[in-house]
Amino acid sequence: STGGEKQLTVRLVGYTDEVGSDYTEAAFGMELQMVAVHGGMFQMGITEDQGEWQNNYAAKPVHQVMLDGFYIGKFEVTQAQWEAVMETTIEQQRVKAGVSNKLWGAGDDYPMYYVSWEEAVSFCEKLSAQTGKRYRLPTEAEWEYAARGGQNPDGTMFAGSNNRDDVAWNHDNSGDMTHPVGQKQPNGLGLYDMSGNVWEWCSDWYKSGYYIESPSINPQGPSSKLLGHESVTDHVIRGGCKNDYDCRVGNRYNYFWLNGDAYIFGFRVVREP
């Protein structure tokens, strides 16, 4: 201070936006296309453009979130990419999961599924070790922000359209099978299959009432799994799958709640700048 006057310093809390351009990662003999998502603010949850469908109580209240920039996979991780990194096939994953279900689509360009949350994390860790970059699962806030179109949101119910069939393999058009990635229309960021095809793991633990207590800057979800009523029951999954009606970008679920659709779980990766 000078002359007895107090000096007030105001610290503006914002986001870091150090992302560059889209790029293609080459590792393990495969390629992974990554899309740059610039940081910003958005309204998270079942906003007015999402309608009033069933089971949306967990995605309320709508709240403002600010995120740092990041990169996200253009597509869901495919079976060829998974096999290159993890060295197991879709059939081997089915056996590991201990289920008698048939394969819901198999081939190099099909999305990987029969993947546990821990295995998806392991994929990211192996990719990080190989490349020297930090790959991980998206937070559910990052997932929703990207699905909505980032800084220039689509304003659509699904990821890129108000017509579910334009962008999503779902109950009405999939034939109860997954399909090769990238066959539907992308959203405004150029991301494919954010709605439908396979459920996508996020990094967060799931708690139905989390939006009431969620921080507004880079929310990470509950800090740990809890016990008891309204507990944190498992990790968040987003986007719906090949036999779902509800593939809205604002909706949120978890494995425990969706036990009937068990194992149609895949993922896409995020990389920090």
C-alpha positions as CSV (number, residue, x, y, z in Angstrom):
1,S,0.0,0.0,0.0
2,T,1.0,3.6,-0.5
3,G,0.0,6.8,1.3
4,G,-2.0,4.7,3.8
5,E,-4.3,3.4,1.1
6,K,-4.9,-0.3,0.9
7,Q,-4.3,-2.1,-2.4
8,L,-6.9,-4.7,-3.4
9,T,-5.8,-7.5,-5.6
10,V,-8.6,-9.4,-7.4
11,R,-7.8,-12.8,-8.6
12,L,-9.9,-13.9,-11.5
13,V,-10.6,-17.6,-11.3
14,G,-11.0,-19.0,-14.8
15,Y,-10.0,-21.9,-17.0
16,T,-6.7,-22.7,-18.7
17,D,-7.1,-23.2,-22.4
18,E,-3.7,-24.5,-23.7
19,V,-5.1,-26.9,-26.2
20,G,-3.8,-26.7,-29.8
21,S,-5.2,-28.4,-32.9
22,D,-6.8,-31.8,-33.5
23,Y,-4.1,-34.4,-33.9
24,T,-3.6,-38.2,-34.4
25,E,-1.8,-40.2,-31.7
26,A,0.4,-43.1,-33.0
27,A,1.2,-45.8,-30.5
28,F,1.2,-49.6,-30.2
29,G,1.0,-49.8,-34.0
30,M,-2.4,-48.1,-34.1
31,E,-3.7,-44.5,-34.5
32,L,-6.1,-42.6,-32.2
33,Q,-7.7,-39.4,-33.6
34,M,-8.0,-36.7,-31.0
35,V,-10.2,-33.6,-31.1
36,A,-9.2,-30.3,-29.3
37,V,-11.9,-29.0,-27.0
38,H,-11.4,-25.4,-25.8
39,G,-12.3,-24.6,-22.3
40,G,-15.3,-22.7,-21.3
41,M,-18.6,-22.5,-19.4
42,F,-21.8,-24.4,-20.0
43,Q,-25.1,-25.3,-18.3
44,M,-24.8,-28.9,-17.2
45,G,-27.8,-31.2,-16.6
46,I,-31.3,-31.6,-18.1
47,T,-31.6,-28.2,-19.6
48,E,-34.8,-27.1,-21.4
49,D,-33.5,-28.4,-24.8
50,Q,-33.3,-31.9,-23.1
51,G,-37.1,-32.2,-22.5
52,E,-38.8,-33.9,-19.5
53,W,-38.1,-37.6,-19.9
54,Q,-38.0,-40.3,-17.2
55,N,-35.1,-40.8,-14.8
56,N,-33.7,-37.3,-15.2
57,Y,-33.9,-36.5,-11.5
58,A,-30.2,-37.4,-11.1
59,A,-29.3,-34.8,-13.7
60,K,-30.7,-31.9,-11.8
61,P,-30.4,-29.1,-10.8
62,V,-29.0,-27.5,-13.9
63,H,-25.9,-25.7,-12.9
64,Q,-23.1,-23.7,-14.5
65,V,-19.7,-25.4,-14.9
66,M,-16.4,-24.1,-16.1
67,L,-13.8,-26.4,-17.6
68,D,-10.2,-26.3,-18.7
69,G,-9.4,-27.2,-22.3
70,F,-8.7,-30.8,-23.2
71,Y,-8.5,-33.3,-26.0
72,I,-11.0,-36.1,-26.5
73,G,-11.2,-39.1,-28.8
74,K,-13.0,-38.5,-32.0
75,F,-14.5,-42.0,-31.8
76,E,-15.1,-44.6,-29.1
77,V,-12.1,-46.8,-28.6
78,T,-12.4,-49.6,-31.2
79,Q,-11.7,-53.3,-30.8
80,A,-8.6,-53.1,-33.0
81,Q,-7.2,-50.3,-30.8
82,W,-8.0,-52.2,-27.6
83,E,-6.4,-55.3,-28.8
84,A,-3.2,-53.4,-29.9
85,V,-2.9,-51.9,-26.4
86,M,-4.4,-54.5,-24.1
87,E,-3.7,-57.7,-26.1
88,T,-7.2,-59.2,-25.6
89,T,-10.0,-59.7,-28.1
90,I,-13.6,-59.0,-27.7
91,E,-14.3,-62.7,-27.2
92,Q,-11.7,-62.9,-24.5
93,Q,-13.2,-59.9,-22.8
94,R,-16.6,-61.6,-22.9
95,V,-15.1,-64.6,-21.2
96,K,-13.4,-62.5,-18.6
97,A,-16.6,-60.7,-17.8
98,G,-18.1,-64.1,-17.0
99,V,-21.3,-63.6,-19.1
100,S,-23.0,-66.0,-21.6
101,N,-24.3,-63.2,-23.8
102,K,-23.5,-63.3,-27.5
103,L,-21.2,-60.8,-29.1
104,W,-23.1,-57.6,-30.0
105,G,-20.9,-56.8,-33.0
106,A,-17.3,-57.8,-33.7
107,G,-14.6,-56.3,-36.0
108,D,-11.7,-53.9,-36.0
109,D,-13.8,-50.8,-36.4
110,Y,-16.5,-51.8,-33.9
111,P,-16.5,-50.1,-30.5
112,M,-14.9,-52.1,-27.7
113,Y,-17.2,-53.3,-25.0
114,Y,-17.2,-55.9,-22.2
115,V,-14.8,-53.4,-20.6
116,S,-14.8,-52.7,-16.8
117,W,-14.0,-49.3,-15.5
118,E,-10.7,-50.5,-14.1
119,E,-9.7,-52.0,-17.5
120,A,-10.6,-48.7,-19.3
121,V,-8.3,-46.9,-16.8
122,S,-5.6,-49.4,-17.5
123,F,-5.8,-48.7,-21.2
124,C,-5.3,-45.0,-20.5
125,E,-2.3,-45.7,-18.2
126,K,-0.6,-47.9,-20.8
127,L,-1.2,-45.3,-23.5
128,S,0.2,-42.6,-21.2
129,A,3.3,-44.7,-20.4
130,Q,3.9,-45.3,-24.1
131,T,3.5,-41.7,-25.3
132,G,4.7,-39.7,-22.3
133,K,1.3,-37.8,-22.3
134,R,-1.4,-38.0,-19.7
135,Y,-4.4,-39.9,-21.1
136,R,-7.3,-40.7,-18.9
137,L,-11.1,-41.2,-18.9
138,P,-13.1,-38.0,-19.2
139,T,-14.9,-36.5,-16.2
140,E,-18.6,-36.6,-16.8
141,A,-18.6,-32.8,-17.0
142,E,-16.0,-33.0,-19.8
143,W,-18.0,-35.7,-21.5
144,E,-21.2,-33.7,-21.5
145,Y,-19.5,-30.4,-22.5
146,A,-17.9,-32.2,-25.5
147,A,-21.2,-34.0,-26.4
148,R,-23.0,-30.6,-26.4
149,G,-20.4,-29.1,-28.8
150,G,-18.0,-27.3,-26.4
151,Q,-17.8,-23.5,-26.7
152,N,-20.3,-23.6,-29.6
153,P,-23.0,-25.9,-28.3
154,D,-25.4,-27.6,-30.7
155,G,-28.4,-26.9,-28.5
156,T,-29.7,-30.3,-29.4
157,M,-31.2,-33.1,-27.4
158,F,-28.8,-35.7,-28.7
159,A,-25.1,-35.2,-29.6
160,G,-25.5,-33.2,-32.8
161,S,-29.2,-33.5,-33.6
162,N,-32.7,-33.4,-32.2
163,N,-33.4,-36.5,-34.3
164,R,-31.9,-39.5,-32.4
165,D,-31.5,-41.7,-35.5
166,D,-29.3,-39.1,-37.2
167,V,-26.5,-39.5,-34.6
168,A,-27.2,-42.6,-32.5
169,W,-27.4,-46.3,-32.9
170,N,-30.3,-46.9,-30.5
171,H,-33.3,-49.2,-29.7
172,D,-35.1,-48.3,-32.9
173,N,-32.4,-48.6,-35.5
174,S,-29.5,-50.8,-34.3
175,G,-31.0,-54.2,-34.7
176,D,-29.9,-54.8,-31.1
177,M,-26.2,-54.7,-32.3
178,T,-23.4,-52.3,-32.0
179,H,-22.1,-50.8,-35.3
180,P,-18.7,-49.6,-36.6
181,V,-17.8,-46.2,-35.2
182,G,-18.3,-43.1,-37.2
183,Q,-21.2,-44.1,-39.4
184,K,-23.7,-41.6,-38.0
185,Q,-23.5,-37.8,-38.2
186,P,-21.0,-36.1,-35.9
187,N,-21.8,-33.3,-33.5
188,G,-20.5,-29.8,-33.9
189,L,-17.0,-30.7,-32.6
190,G,-16.7,-33.6,-35.1
191,L,-17.2,-36.2,-32.4
192,Y,-19.0,-39.4,-33.4
193,D,-21.3,-41.8,-31.4
194,M,-21.5,-39.6,-28.3
195,S,-25.1,-40.7,-28.3
196,G,-25.8,-44.4,-28.6
197,N,-23.8,-47.5,-29.8
198,V,-22.1,-48.3,-26.4
199,W,-22.2,-46.7,-23.0
200,E,-19.1,-44.7,-22.2
201,W,-17.2,-44.8,-18.9
202,C,-16.4,-41.5,-17.2
203,S,-13.8,-41.1,-14.4
204,D,-16.3,-39.9,-11.7
205,W,-17.9,-42.0,-9.0
206,Y,-21.7,-41.8,-9.4
207,K,-24.0,-40.1,-6.8
208,S,-27.6,-39.3,-7.8
209,G,-27.7,-36.0,-5.9
210,Y,-24.2,-34.9,-6.8
211,Y,-25.3,-31.9,-8.8
212,I,-26.6,-30.2,-5.6
213,E,-23.0,-30.1,-4.2
214,S,-20.9,-30.1,-7.3
215,P,-18.2,-27.5,-7.6
216,S,-18.5,-25.1,-10.5
217,I,-14.9,-25.4,-11.7
218,N,-13.6,-28.7,-13.2
219,P,-15.8,-31.0,-11.1
220,Q,-14.4,-34.4,-10.5
221,G,-17.3,-36.2,-8.9
222,P,-17.5,-37.6,-5.3
223,S,-14.1,-38.2,-3.8
224,S,-14.7,-41.8,-3.0
225,K,-17.3,-44.6,-3.0
226,L,-19.7,-44.3,0.0
227,L,-22.1,-46.7,1.7
228,G,-25.7,-46.3,2.6
229,H,-28.9,-44.9,1.1
230,E,-28.2,-42.6,-2.0
231,S,-24.6,-43.8,-1.8
232,V,-22.0,-43.5,-4.5
233,T,-22.7,-46.9,-6.2
234,D,-20.3,-47.0,-9.1
235,H,-18.7,-44.9,-11.8
236,V,-20.7,-42.8,-14.2
237,I,-21.6,-44.0,-17.7
238,R,-22.9,-41.7,-20.4
239,G,-24.5,-41.6,-23.8
240,G,-26.7,-44.6,-24.0
241,C,-26.2,-47.8,-26.0
242,K,-27.5,-49.8,-29.0
243,N,-30.7,-50.8,-27.2
244,D,-31.6,-47.6,-25.4
245,Y,-34.2,-45.0,-26.1
246,D,-32.7,-42.3,-23.8
247,C,-29.4,-41.2,-25.4
248,R,-29.7,-37.5,-24.4
249,V,-26.4,-35.6,-23.8
250,G,-27.7,-34.4,-20.4
251,N,-28.7,-37.7,-18.9
252,R,-26.5,-39.6,-16.5
253,Y,-26.5,-43.2,-15.3
254,N,-24.3,-45.7,-13.6
255,Y,-23.6,-49.4,-13.8
256,F,-25.6,-50.3,-10.7
257,W,-28.8,-48.7,-12.0
258,L,-28.4,-50.1,-15.4
259,N,-27.7,-53.7,-14.4
260,G,-30.1,-54.9,-17.2
261,D,-27.8,-53.4,-19.8
262,A,-24.6,-54.8,-18.2
263,Y,-21.4,-55.1,-20.1
264,I,-22.3,-52.9,-23.2
265,F,-19.7,-50.5,-21.7
266,G,-17.0,-48.9,-23.8
267,F,-15.1,-45.6,-23.5
268,R,-13.2,-42.8,-25.3
269,V,-10.1,-41.2,-24.0
270,V,-9.2,-37.7,-22.9
271,R,-5.7,-36.1,-22.9
272,E,-4.8,-33.1,-20.8
273,P,-2.8,-30.3,-22.6
